[in-house]
Amino acid sequence: MSCLFNENYILFFQCIEDNSHPSYFITKYENCEKVHNEEIDLKSNVGEKYFKCTYCSKLFSITCSEEFLKIHTNGNPYICTHCSKEILQPNNLKNDLKIQNDENTLKCKVYSKQFIQSSNLNSHLRIHTAGKLYKCNVCPTEFRQIVDLRTHLSIHSGEKPFKCKTCSKQFTESSSLHKHLRIHTNEKPFKCEICLKKFSQSGNLKNHLRIHTGEKPFKCEICFKQFRESGSLNKHLRIHTGEKPFKCKMCSKQFSRSDHLRQHMRVHSGEKPFKCEICSKQFIDFGNLIKHLRIHTGEKPFKCQMCSKEFAESGSLSKHLRVHTGEKPYKCEVCSKQFPFSGCLSKHLRIHTGEKPFKCEICAKQFAQSSHLSKHLRIHTGERPFKCGICSKQFTHYPNLIIHLRNHTGEKPFKCKTCSKQFSQSGHLRNHLRVHTGEKPFKCEICCKQFTDSSSVILHLRIHTGEKPFKCEICSKQFAQSSNLSKHLKTHISKKQM
């Protein structure tokens, strides 16, 4: 018997051995000139590699060749030369030919679609009448066609009859297998005409196109935020509901998204699959690797529209914007003080709790902040990393250098609003203001005398204790105040001059 579709269709697969094995797969590549048997005779050759793909030159058995054929032809390997319609199955192809040549076809009165059999027309009419005759006995879902119900029932039964011959993964539907096969072939038949990006599935292309159009058809009914994909809306809704359906089996921690659970599992396994090619540092998730790479590249893609400052991370930009807006979303439940950052609130709360988690290993002194411990350690090490560029004097803390520089510049930025007197330090202004208010918050515990500043109390206490910590290196005389020692040293200088 000659080729079944020789006059109307084009051959895709070639026989490797002349006249010894049949070929019946049809598409739009080469004309079929061979003599073939009926389709039913092909079943005897299952499992043997007889056919070569003229698109990618791969060899296939009859059973799997049709699956790969669909990959190269966007899932519809058969094309009608009468109407140029692309068709998935050979039987559908035959039906299409009959419709083209038969005047007694059955026509849908709504939009003129044609059918050969009345059963097919009846199934189609349910689309317009919204009738769903086939109901699932397990769940309330209903279907218009029995074939859809059968497919649905495999969800409840767990049956997965369609198996990938490459990796053995199984699927409930043949269409899911067809899509999966593109992972192995790396076939991406769906192309964006705007940016030329390619996709393995038409649905992914459809979602991608919304990036260009700006379309966001999925809307949250609670906060009215809009999304490009229904999946993104479903994830967003869990913010409102608090639903966390993904649970860690090791520590019972729950997550709203499956990818968050996958990342969390790496905490238990220690897996860090994402490696920096520059410094070999490894990361749990890809996002952290991308952020890390900006350290090497210096890239700062997030720019403040108000002051043009740039940031490596979007989160850093969001925090920075609070400087301009004055927003302070973090509130202390004890004293109602508000802060722009959560870290600032955490540090502040230690004032109320008295917690000092940072301990000096040398003298056991404790601190509420790690930065305070770092500064304190310089007392033990003698480190003074901040140097004056004018007189080379060095300081343990940067603010002390800033205050010192005002001695050279004469700058006094802190002004008293009462008498206009100016000061180089804010602390000096605070002490001065007590002259006007009469406030004396520092009290001697021995004689109850009060003072405007703490340093005056320390000096006064030496009257009671007799302490004289300032000693003359020339005559060994001691003094309670450094100013008195300075005056005394002048007597030695004047004696030398005489």
Secondary structure, 3 states (H helix, E strand, C coil): CECCCCCCCEECEEECCCCCCCCCCEECCECCCCECCCHHHHHHHCCCCCEEECCCCCEECHHHHHHHHHHHCCCCCEECCCCCCEECCHHHHHHHHHHHHCCCCEECCCCCCEECCHHHHHHHHHHHHCCCCEECCCCCCEECCHHHHHHHHHHHHCCCCEECCCCCCEECCHHHHHHHHHHHHCCCCEECCCCCCEECCHHHHHHHHHHHHCCCCEECCCCCCEECCHHHHHHHHHHHHCCCCEECCCCCCEECCHHHHHHHHHHHHCCCCEECCCCCCEECCHHHHHHHHHHHHCCCCEECCCCCCEECCHHHHHHHHHHHHCCCCEECCCCCCEECCHHHHHHHHHHHHCCCCEECCCCCCEECCHHHHHHHHHHHHCCCCEECCCCCCEECCHHHHHHHHHHHHCCCCEECCCCCCEECCHHHHHHHHHHHHCCCCEECCCCCCEECCHHHHHHHHHHHHCCCCEECCCCCCEECCHHHHHHHHHHHHHHHHC
